[in-house]
Amino acid sequence: MEIKDAASVLSALALEGRLAIFRLLVRAGPAGVKAGDIAEAVSAHASTLSANLNVLSHAGLIEGRRDGRAIYYAARYDRMRDLLAFLMDDCCNGSPEICMPLIEIATRADCCAADQAEQA
């Protein structure tokens, strides 16, 4: 990820409402969440939700798919991983103890534990 892309992604997450939506979608998994359910979960009006989803989508953090009349939104985990990798790239600078707590958190996380189990 280039610095310009990282700035765009971080900018998209810089609003409390958008960050709440993204975190909801990350927890929801690849199946995603219907737009109406997102609005209810984050207490957003339709126009505000639409604007926030649009910003997140343009940043490449989420994608929508139509199922009949409903639109489901899901997090793009590849984009999230790219951002995290970009942020961590220069982290340790020869001092692995700086990043070790983050590695431990990642290996404890339910999502990461599931990924490791699938790879085994």
C-alpha positions as CSV (number, residue, x, y, z in Angstrom):
1,M,0.0,0.0,0.0
2,E,1.3,3.4,-0.9
3,I,1.2,6.3,1.5
4,K,-1.6,8.1,-0.5
5,D,-3.8,5.0,-0.3
6,A,-3.2,4.7,3.5
7,A,-4.1,8.3,4.0
8,S,-7.3,7.8,2.0
9,V,-8.2,4.7,4.1
10,L,-7.4,6.4,7.4
11,S,-9.4,9.5,6.4
12,A,-12.4,7.3,5.6
13,L,-12.2,5.8,9.1
14,A,-11.6,9.2,10.8
15,L,-15.3,9.8,11.5
16,E,-16.9,8.0,14.5
17,G,-19.9,6.9,12.5
18,R,-17.9,5.4,9.7
19,L,-15.5,3.7,12.1
20,A,-18.5,2.1,13.9
21,I,-19.9,0.9,10.6
22,F,-16.6,-0.6,9.6
23,R,-16.1,-2.3,12.9
24,L,-19.6,-3.8,12.7
25,L,-18.9,-5.2,9.3
26,V,-15.6,-6.6,10.3
27,R,-17.3,-8.5,13.2
28,A,-20.1,-9.6,10.9
29,G,-17.8,-11.6,8.6
30,P,-17.9,-12.1,4.8
31,A,-21.7,-12.6,4.7
32,G,-22.1,-8.9,5.5
33,V,-25.0,-7.0,6.9
34,K,-28.1,-5.5,5.2
35,A,-28.1,-1.7,4.9
36,G,-31.2,-1.4,7.1
37,D,-29.6,-3.5,9.8
38,I,-26.5,-1.3,9.7
39,A,-28.6,1.8,10.1
40,E,-30.4,0.3,13.1
41,A,-27.2,-0.9,14.7
42,V,-25.4,2.4,14.5
43,S,-28.5,4.6,14.9
44,A,-28.0,6.4,11.5
45,H,-30.5,8.1,9.3
46,A,-30.7,6.8,5.7
47,S,-29.0,9.7,4.1
48,T,-26.1,9.7,6.7
49,L,-25.7,6.0,6.3
50,S,-25.7,6.2,2.6
51,A,-23.0,8.9,2.6
52,N,-20.9,6.9,5.1
53,L,-21.1,3.7,3.1
54,N,-20.2,5.6,0.0
55,V,-17.0,7.0,1.6
56,L,-16.0,3.6,3.0
57,S,-16.7,2.0,-0.4
58,H,-14.6,4.6,-2.3
59,A,-11.7,3.9,0.2
60,G,-12.0,0.2,-0.7
61,L,-12.8,-0.8,2.8
62,I,-16.3,-2.3,2.1
63,E,-18.2,-3.7,-0.8
64,G,-21.9,-4.0,-1.4
65,R,-23.8,-6.8,-3.1
66,R,-27.5,-6.8,-4.1
67,D,-29.7,-9.7,-3.0
68,G,-33.2,-9.0,-4.4
69,R,-34.2,-5.7,-3.0
70,A,-31.7,-5.8,-0.2
71,I,-28.1,-4.6,-0.3
72,Y,-25.6,-6.3,1.9
73,Y,-22.3,-4.7,2.9
74,A,-19.2,-6.5,3.9
75,A,-15.7,-5.5,5.0
76,R,-12.9,-6.0,2.6
77,Y,-10.4,-7.8,4.8
78,D,-7.7,-7.7,2.2
79,R,-7.8,-3.9,2.3
80,M,-7.8,-3.9,6.1
81,R,-4.8,-6.3,6.1
82,D,-3.0,-4.0,3.6
83,L,-3.5,-1.0,5.9
84,L,-2.4,-2.9,9.0
85,A,0.7,-4.2,7.2
86,F,1.5,-0.6,6.0
87,L,1.2,0.7,9.5
88,M,3.3,-2.1,10.9
89,D,6.0,-2.1,8.2
90,D,8.4,0.2,9.9
91,C,7.2,-0.5,13.4
92,C,10.0,-2.4,15.1
93,N,13.1,-0.7,13.6
94,G,15.2,-3.5,15.1
95,S,13.3,-3.7,18.4
96,P,10.8,-6.5,18.1
97,E,9.5,-5.9,21.6
98,I,7.7,-2.8,20.4
99,C,5.4,-4.8,18.1
100,M,5.2,-8.1,20.1
101,P,2.1,-7.1,22.0
102,L,0.3,-6.5,18.7
103,I,1.3,-9.9,17.4
104,E,0.1,-11.5,20.6
105,I,-3.3,-9.7,20.3
106,A,-3.6,-10.9,16.7
107,T,-2.9,-14.5,17.6
108,R,-5.5,-14.4,20.4
109,A,-8.2,-12.8,18.3
110,D,-11.1,-15.1,17.3
111,C,-10.8,-14.3,13.7
112,C,-7.1,-15.0,13.6
113,A,-7.4,-18.2,15.6
114,A,-10.0,-19.4,13.0
115,D,-7.7,-18.5,10.1
116,Q,-4.9,-20.5,11.8
117,A,-7.1,-23.5,12.3
118,E,-8.1,-23.5,8.6
119,Q,-4.5,-23.4,7.6
120,A,-3.5,-26.4,9.7
